[in-house]
């Protein structure tokens, strides 16, 4: 048995779909050493250099955000310093591991962004890699992506993107009905990269075919795609029908109504991943921003394109998404799983992230009764602590 370096005890520990009253977790450096309940943590007390009394508050695994574009006035597309600034905001709100999402850009800009993320991932284990949201998207359902930069997939450009990412590209969102998409799905999945269906005009059958071909995520379900119609069920129904598919949901009260969020959880149990899709205004003020190449105005925390008025990402953090899920009637255990275990599994990291269990990463979030973040640990280090 290892040596406990930190202990958090007397918590309502939520992990793996179970709530443990008076639960505790002990870290052994960067991993979880042991968990339990009541006073059994005392066996580790003599070794630990840090002991935190949770005083009955919620203790969750660290949040995992697989779709995020920025925060704190900084966009992930603008280089390493901007990424670091934005991640600091999300980490203070409980997100301990992040996939860095890049919006549609030129081939050269995307290659540069991927190389920047690859360098960061080599230095910071909390950076899980990159997500290309584009450029292989449908024009009609492009949302906040520059129409002039959208294109179909070809092997040469894909190979260049893969080379720039140097093994750190985790997810690619594409429209499966476009020319070259089938070959792109095969190439990406064959390289161990998760393919997501999104910003798409695909119908139910086309989406099912993409999932059968290896795609396994629906990018921000209900947004950037056709809705559910009783004679044309569309991509969301194809995703709920497909057992291995994860549905991203932006639970900010703007992108998806709370009753539709409840329906998603009921239709795809343990397959909904809460994501922020946050842009630079998250944790910052209203005002004017640039997302990729497009102007965005944020009013009352809602981001919309200056031209056309399309929703342009969110100003969400995952603690708020979690709170809103519980307010919508989702159980705490299922809501926490949607911010931790489900997204980790969606990108192939479910064996090491998303649970507080022996051998998993020592990532944890302490939350009060209304799911406000009190403290955050990542890889065994305390990243954030609020007064009280």
C-alpha positions as CSV (number, residue, x, y, z in Angstrom):
1,X,0.0,0.0,0.0
2,X,1.2,3.5,-0.9
3,X,1.5,6.4,1.5
4,X,-1.3,9.0,1.8
5,X,-0.2,12.5,0.9
6,X,-3.6,14.1,1.3
7,X,-7.0,13.2,2.7
8,X,-10.5,14.7,2.3
9,X,-13.0,13.3,4.7
10,X,-16.5,13.7,6.0
11,X,-17.9,14.4,2.6
12,X,-20.9,13.3,0.6
13,X,-18.7,11.6,-1.9
14,X,-20.2,11.2,-5.4
15,X,-18.5,8.8,-7.8
16,X,-19.4,6.0,-10.2
17,X,-23.1,6.7,-9.8
18,X,-23.0,6.2,-6.0
19,X,-23.3,8.8,-3.2
20,X,-21.4,7.8,-0.1
21,X,-22.4,9.6,3.1
22,X,-19.5,10.6,5.3
23,X,-17.2,9.5,2.5
24,X,-13.5,10.1,2.2
25,X,-10.7,9.9,-0.3
26,X,-6.9,9.6,0.2
27,X,-4.4,10.6,-2.4
28,X,-1.0,9.0,-3.0
29,X,0.7,11.8,-4.9
30,X,-1.1,12.2,-8.3
31,X,-3.4,9.2,-7.9
32,X,-6.2,8.0,-5.6
33,X,-4.9,5.7,-2.9
34,X,-8.1,4.7,-1.2
35,X,-11.7,5.7,-0.5
36,X,-14.1,4.7,2.2
37,X,-16.6,6.0,4.7
38,X,-17.0,7.2,8.3
39,X,-13.7,7.2,10.4
40,X,-11.8,4.5,8.4
41,X,-9.7,7.3,6.9
42,X,-7.9,7.6,10.2
43,X,-5.7,4.6,9.3
44,X,-4.0,7.0,6.8
45,X,-3.9,10.0,9.1
46,X,-0.3,9.6,10.2
47,X,1.1,9.8,6.7
48,X,-0.9,12.6,5.2
49,X,0.6,16.1,5.0
50,X,-2.8,17.6,4.1
51,X,-6.1,16.8,5.7
52,X,-9.4,18.5,4.7
53,X,-12.6,18.2,6.7
54,X,-15.4,18.5,4.0
55,X,-18.0,19.1,6.8
56,X,-20.7,17.3,4.9
57,X,-20.2,19.0,1.5
58,X,-20.3,17.3,-1.8
59,X,-17.1,15.8,-3.1
60,X,-16.9,15.0,-6.8
61,X,-14.3,13.8,-9.2
62,X,-12.7,16.6,-11.1
63,X,-14.8,17.8,-14.0
64,X,-13.7,16.9,-17.5
65,X,-14.6,19.4,-20.3
66,X,-14.2,17.9,-23.8
67,X,-15.6,20.9,-25.6
68,X,-14.4,24.4,-24.6
69,X,-13.0,27.4,-26.5
70,X,-11.8,29.9,-23.9
71,X,-12.6,32.1,-20.8
72,X,-11.3,35.1,-18.9
73,X,-11.2,37.2,-22.1
74,X,-8.9,34.7,-23.8
75,X,-9.6,32.4,-26.7
76,X,-7.9,29.0,-27.1
77,X,-7.2,29.9,-30.8
78,X,-4.9,32.7,-29.7
79,X,-1.9,30.8,-28.5
80,X,-0.4,29.3,-25.4
81,X,-0.7,32.3,-23.1
82,X,-4.4,32.7,-24.0
83,X,-5.0,29.0,-23.3
84,X,-3.3,29.3,-19.9
85,X,-5.4,32.3,-19.0
86,X,-8.6,30.7,-20.0
87,X,-7.9,27.4,-18.3
88,X,-7.2,29.2,-15.0
89,X,-10.9,30.3,-15.0
90,X,-12.3,26.9,-15.7
91,X,-10.0,25.2,-13.2
92,X,-11.3,27.5,-10.5
93,X,-14.7,26.3,-11.4
94,X,-13.8,22.6,-11.0
95,X,-12.6,21.6,-14.5
96,X,-9.4,19.7,-13.8
97,X,-8.9,18.2,-17.3
98,X,-9.6,20.0,-20.5
99,X,-9.7,19.2,-24.2
100,X,-8.7,22.4,-26.1
101,X,-11.3,23.1,-28.8
102,X,-10.3,25.1,-31.9
103,X,-12.9,26.7,-34.2
104,X,-12.8,26.6,-38.0
105,X,-9.7,28.3,-39.5
106,X,-7.4,28.1,-42.4
107,X,-5.3,25.0,-42.8
108,X,-2.2,26.8,-41.6
109,X,-3.9,28.3,-38.5
110,X,-5.4,25.0,-37.5
111,X,-2.0,23.3,-37.8
112,X,-0.4,26.0,-35.7
113,X,-3.1,25.7,-33.1
114,X,-2.7,21.9,-32.9
115,X,1.1,22.3,-32.5
116,X,0.6,24.8,-29.7
117,X,-1.8,22.4,-27.9
118,X,0.6,19.5,-28.4
119,X,3.4,21.5,-26.7
120,X,1.1,22.4,-23.8
121,X,-0.1,18.8,-23.4
122,X,3.6,17.7,-23.1
123,X,4.1,20.1,-20.2
124,X,0.7,20.0,-18.5
125,X,-1.0,16.7,-17.9
126,X,-4.3,18.5,-17.2
127,X,-4.4,19.4,-20.9
128,X,-5.8,16.3,-22.6
129,X,-5.2,17.4,-26.2
130,X,-7.2,19.2,-28.9
131,X,-10.6,19.1,-30.5
132,X,-11.1,20.3,-34.1
133,X,-14.6,21.7,-34.4
134,X,-14.3,22.2,-38.1
135,X,-13.5,22.9,-40.8
136,X,-15.4,19.9,-42.3
137,X,-18.9,21.3,-41.4
138,X,-22.2,22.0,-43.2
139,X,-22.7,25.6,-44.3
140,X,-26.4,25.8,-43.3
141,X,-25.7,24.6,-39.8
142,X,-22.4,26.3,-39.4
143,X,-23.4,28.3,-36.3
144,X,-20.4,30.5,-35.3
145,X,-18.0,29.2,-37.9
146,X,-16.7,31.3,-40.8
147,X,-18.5,30.1,-43.9
148,X,-15.6,31.1,-46.2
149,X,-13.3,28.7,-44.4
150,X,-15.5,25.6,-44.4
151,X,-14.5,22.8,-46.7
152,X,-14.7,19.1,-47.4
153,X,-12.2,16.7,-46.1
154,X,-9.3,15.4,-48.1
155,X,-6.5,13.1,-47.1
156,X,-3.6,15.5,-47.6
157,X,-5.0,18.1,-45.3
158,X,-6.0,15.5,-42.7
159,X,-2.5,14.1,-42.8
160,X,-1.1,17.5,-42.2
161,X,-3.4,18.1,-39.3
162,X,-2.4,14.8,-37.7
163,X,1.2,15.6,-38.1
164,X,0.8,19.0,-36.5
165,X,-1.1,17.4,-33.5
166,X,1.7,14.9,-32.9
167,X,-0.6,12.4,-31.3
168,X,-2.6,14.9,-29.2
169,X,-5.7,15.3,-31.4
170,X,-8.5,13.8,-29.4
171,X,-11.7,14.7,-31.2
172,X,-12.9,16.0,-34.5
173,X,-16.3,17.3,-35.3
174,X,-17.5,16.9,-38.8
175,X,-20.7,16.7,-40.9
176,X,-21.0,13.1,-42.1
177,X,-23.1,13.9,-45.2
178,X,-20.3,15.9,-46.9
179,X,-18.1,14.5,-49.6
180,X,-15.0,12.8,-48.1
181,X,-16.6,12.5,-44.7
182,X,-16.7,8.7,-44.8
183,X,-13.0,8.4,-45.6
184,X,-12.3,11.0,-42.9
185,X,-14.1,9.1,-40.3
186,X,-12.1,6.0,-41.2
187,X,-8.8,7.9,-41.1
188,X,-9.4,9.6,-37.8
189,X,-10.8,6.6,-36.0
190,X,-8.0,4.5,-37.4
191,X,-5.6,6.9,-35.8
192,X,-7.3,6.6,-32.4
193,X,-9.2,9.9,-32.7
194,X,-12.8,10.2,-31.6
195,X,-15.1,11.5,-34.4
196,X,-18.1,13.6,-33.4
197,X,-21.1,14.4,-35.6
198,X,-22.0,18.0,-35.5
199,X,-22.8,21.2,-37.4
200,X,-24.6,18.9,-39.8
201,X,-27.6,18.7,-42.2
202,X,-27.5,14.9,-41.9
203,X,-30.8,13.1,-41.4
204,X,-31.5,10.1,-39.1
205,X,-30.2,7.5,-41.5
206,X,-27.1,9.4,-42.4
207,X,-26.2,10.0,-38.8
208,X,-26.8,6.3,-37.9
209,X,-24.5,5.4,-40.8
210,X,-21.8,7.7,-39.3
211,X,-22.1,6.1,-35.9
212,X,-22.0,2.6,-37.5
213,X,-18.8,3.7,-39.2
214,X,-17.2,4.7,-35.9
215,X,-18.3,8.2,-34.9
216,X,-19.2,8.1,-31.2
217,X,-20.1,11.6,-30.1
218,X,-22.9,14.0,-31.0
219,X,-21.5,17.6,-30.7
220,X,-23.7,19.9,-28.6
221,X,-26.8,17.8,-29.1
222,X,-29.8,19.8,-30.5
223,X,-27.6,22.7,-31.6
224,X,-26.1,22.9,-35.1
225,X,-28.4,20.2,-36.5
226,X,-32.0,19.4,-37.4
227,X,-34.3,18.9,-34.5
228,X,-36.5,15.9,-33.6
229,X,-39.6,15.6,-35.8
230,X,-42.1,12.8,-35.5
231,X,-41.5,11.8,-39.1
232,X,-37.9,12.9,-39.4
233,X,-36.2,12.0,-36.1
234,X,-32.8,13.5,-37.0
235,X,-29.3,13.2,-35.4
236,X,-30.4,13.4,-31.8
237,X,-32.7,10.4,-32.1
238,X,-29.9,8.6,-34.0
239,X,-27.6,9.2,-31.1
240,X,-30.1,8.1,-28.4
241,X,-30.7,5.0,-30.5
242,X,-27.0,4.1,-30.6
243,X,-25.7,2.6,-27.3
244,X,-22.1,3.6,-27.7
245,X,-22.7,7.3,-28.6
246,X,-22.2,10.2,-26.1
247,X,-24.4,13.3,-26.4
248,X,-22.8,16.6,-25.5
249,X,-25.2,19.0,-23.9
250,X,-24.6,22.7,-23.2
251,X,-26.7,23.2,-20.1
252,X,-26.6,27.0,-19.8
253,X,-30.4,27.6,-20.2
254,X,-29.8,29.2,-23.5
255,X,-28.8,26.4,-25.9
256,X,-31.2,23.8,-24.5
257,X,-34.4,24.1,-22.5
258,X,-34.2,22.4,-19.1
259,X,-37.0,20.0,-20.0
260,X,-35.1,18.9,-23.1
261,X,-32.1,18.4,-20.9
262,X,-34.1,16.1,-18.7
263,X,-35.4,14.2,-21.8
264,X,-31.8,13.8,-23.0
265,X,-30.7,12.2,-19.7
266,X,-33.8,10.0,-19.7
267,X,-33.3,8.9,-23.3
268,X,-29.5,8.2,-23.1
269,X,-28.8,7.2,-19.5
270,X,-25.1,7.6,-18.5
271,X,-24.4,8.9,-22.0
272,X,-24.9,12.6,-21.6
273,X,-21.7,14.6,-21.3
274,X,-22.1,18.2,-20.0
275,X,-19.8,20.5,-21.9
276,X,-19.4,24.3,-21.7
277,X,-18.6,25.2,-25.3
278,X,-17.4,28.3,-23.5
279,X,-15.9,31.2,-25.5
280,X,-13.6,34.0,-24.2
281,X,-16.4,35.8,-22.3
282,X,-16.8,33.0,-19.7
283,X,-15.6,34.4,-16.4
284,X,-15.4,37.9,-18.0
285,X,-17.6,40.8,-18.8
286,X,-20.2,41.4,-21.5
287,X,-18.9,43.2,-24.6
288,X,-17.4,42.5,-28.0
289,X,-15.2,39.5,-28.7
290,X,-13.7,37.6,-31.7
291,X,-14.4,33.9,-32.1
292,X,-12.1,32.6,-34.8
293,X,-12.5,35.3,-37.4
294,X,-16.1,36.4,-36.5
295,X,-17.3,39.2,-34.3
296,X,-19.4,38.3,-31.3
297,X,-21.3,40.5,-28.9
298,X,-22.1,39.2,-25.4
299,X,-25.1,40.7,-23.6
300,X,-26.4,39.4,-20.3
301,X,-23.9,36.5,-20.6
302,X,-25.4,35.4,-24.0
303,X,-22.9,35.3,-26.9
304,X,-24.3,35.9,-30.4
305,X,-22.6,36.6,-33.8
306,X,-22.7,40.3,-34.8
307,X,-23.8,39.2,-38.3
308,X,-26.8,36.9,-38.3
309,X,-27.3,36.6,-34.5
310,X,-26.4,32.9,-34.2
311,X,-25.5,31.7,-30.7
312,X,-21.7,31.8,-30.6
313,X,-20.7,29.4,-27.8
314,X,-21.5,30.1,-24.2
315,X,-20.2,31.8,-21.1
316,X,-20.8,28.6,-19.1
317,X,-18.6,26.8,-16.5
318,X,-19.2,23.2,-15.6
319,X,-20.2,23.9,-12.0
320,X,-23.1,25.9,-13.3
321,X,-24.0,23.2,-15.8
322,X,-24.0,20.7,-13.0
323,X,-26.2,22.9,-10.8
324,X,-28.7,23.4,-13.6
325,X,-28.9,19.7,-14.3
326,X,-29.8,19.0,-10.7
327,X,-32.3,21.9,-10.8
328,X,-33.8,20.2,-13.9
329,X,-34.5,17.0,-11.8
330,X,-31.4,15.0,-12.7
331,X,-30.0,13.1,-9.7
332,X,-26.8,14.4,-8.2
333,X,-25.1,11.1,-9.1
334,X,-26.1,11.2,-12.7
335,X,-25.4,15.0,-13.0
336,X,-21.9,14.5,-11.6
337,X,-21.3,11.5,-13.9
338,X,-22.2,13.7,-16.9
339,X,-19.5,16.2,-15.9
340,X,-16.8,13.6,-15.0
341,X,-17.1,9.9,-15.9
342,X,-19.1,10.2,-19.1
343,X,-16.9,12.8,-20.9
344,X,-13.7,11.0,-19.7
345,X,-15.0,7.7,-21.2
346,X,-16.1,9.5,-24.4
347,X,-12.4,10.4,-25.3
348,X,-11.0,7.0,-24.1
349,X,-9.8,8.1,-20.7
350,X,-12.5,6.5,-18.6
351,X,-10.0,4.0,-17.1
352,X,-8.1,6.8,-15.3
353,X,-10.2,9.9,-15.1
354,X,-13.7,10.7,-13.9
355,X,-14.0,8.7,-10.8
356,X,-12.7,8.9,-7.2
357,X,-11.5,5.3,-7.0
358,X,-8.1,3.6,-6.3
359,X,-5.7,4.1,-9.2
360,X,-7.6,7.0,-10.8
361,X,-6.2,10.5,-11.1
362,X,-6.3,12.5,-7.8
363,X,-8.7,15.1,-9.2
364,X,-11.5,16.3,-7.0
365,X,-13.9,19.1,-6.5
366,X,-15.5,20.1,-3.1
367,X,-18.9,21.8,-3.5
368,X,-21.3,23.3,-1.1
369,X,-25.0,22.5,-1.0
370,X,-25.8,24.7,-4.0
371,X,-22.9,23.3,-6.0
372,X,-20.6,26.3,-5.7
373,X,-17.0,25.3,-5.9
374,X,-15.2,25.4,-2.5
375,X,-11.9,23.7,-3.4
376,X,-10.3,22.0,-6.4
377,X,-7.5,19.4,-6.5
378,X,-5.8,18.1,-9.7
379,X,-3.2,15.4,-9.9
380,X,-3.0,15.6,-6.1
381,X,-2.3,19.4,-6.0
382,X,-4.8,21.9,-4.6
383,X,-5.5,24.3,-7.4
384,X,-8.2,26.5,-5.8
385,X,-9.7,27.2,-2.5
386,X,-12.4,29.7,-1.6
387,X,-12.8,31.3,1.8
388,X,-14.9,29.2,4.2
